[in-house]
Amino acid sequence: MAEAAAPRSWRFVFDDYATLRRFLDELASIFEEHGYYPNQSFHRADVTITIDPASANGNDQGVRAVEAALDAFVARGVGQADDQRS
């Protein structure tokens, strides 16, 4: 039996709420496009996104697409990934 993939998290920090709000709107579009809505936690200046593949409900392709989009933000220097997997 294959071991389930561990959850992954990304953290994005912004200088102001307006920039954070625009980022959240962009994320919402990405999530809607791929039909996968990961866990989100945000405050005035930061947002943390956690993807738990176990919650994909058969939408593995959506999970991979959202992970790729989040990794692309990190590659552009927008945030950081917490790749500590168990």
C-alpha positions in Angstrom: 0.0 0.0 0.0 1.4 3.4 -1.0 2.1 5.9 1.7 -0.2 9.0 1.6 1.5 12.3 0.7 2.1 14.5 3.7 0.5 17.9 4.0 2.4 20.9 2.6 2.2 24.6 3.8 3.1 27.9 2.2 3.4 31.2 4.0 3.1 34.6 2.3 3.8 37.9 4.1 2.7 41.3 2.8 3.5 44.9 3.7 -0.2 45.9 3.9 -3.7 44.5 3.9 -4.6 45.8 0.5 -1.8 43.8 -1.1 -2.8 40.7 0.9 -6.4 41.2 -0.2 -5.4 41.3 -3.9 -3.3 38.1 -3.4 -6.3 36.4 -1.7 -8.5 37.3 -4.6 -5.9 35.8 -7.0 -5.7 32.7 -5.0 -9.5 32.3 -5.0 -9.5 32.4 -8.8 -6.8 29.7 -8.9 -8.7 27.5 -6.4 -11.9 27.9 -8.3 -10.3 27.2 -11.7 -9.0 23.9 -10.3 -11.9 22.9 -8.1 -9.7 22.5 -5.0 -9.9 24.7 -2.0 -7.1 24.2 0.5 -7.0 25.3 4.1 -6.3 29.0 4.5 -5.4 31.0 7.5 -4.8 34.7 7.2 -4.2 37.8 9.4 -3.7 41.4 8.6 -0.3 40.9 6.8 0.1 37.2 6.1 -1.6 34.1 4.8 -0.8 30.4 5.3 -2.1 27.9 2.8 -2.0 24.2 3.7 -2.7 21.4 1.3 -3.5 18.0 2.7 -3.7 15.5 -0.2 -5.9 13.3 1.9 -8.7 15.9 1.6 -8.6 16.0 -2.2 -11.7 13.9 -2.6 -10.4 12.4 -5.8 -9.3 15.7 -7.2 -5.6 14.8 -7.3 -5.1 16.9 -10.5 -6.5 20.0 -8.8 -4.2 19.5 -5.8 -1.2 19.2 -8.1 -2.3 22.3 -10.1 -2.8 24.4 -6.9 0.6 23.2 -5.5 2.3 24.2 -8.7 0.7 27.6 -8.6 1.8 28.2 -5.0 5.3 27.0 -5.8 5.3 29.5 -8.7 4.6 32.3 -6.3 7.5 31.2 -4.1 9.8 31.0 -7.2 8.9 34.6 -7.9 9.8 35.5 -4.3 6.3 36.1 -3.1 6.3 33.6 -0.2 8.0 30.5 1.2 7.1 26.9 1.2 7.4 24.8 4.4 8.6 21.6 2.8 9.1 19.7 6.1 7.3 16.5 5.3 6.9 13.7 7.7 
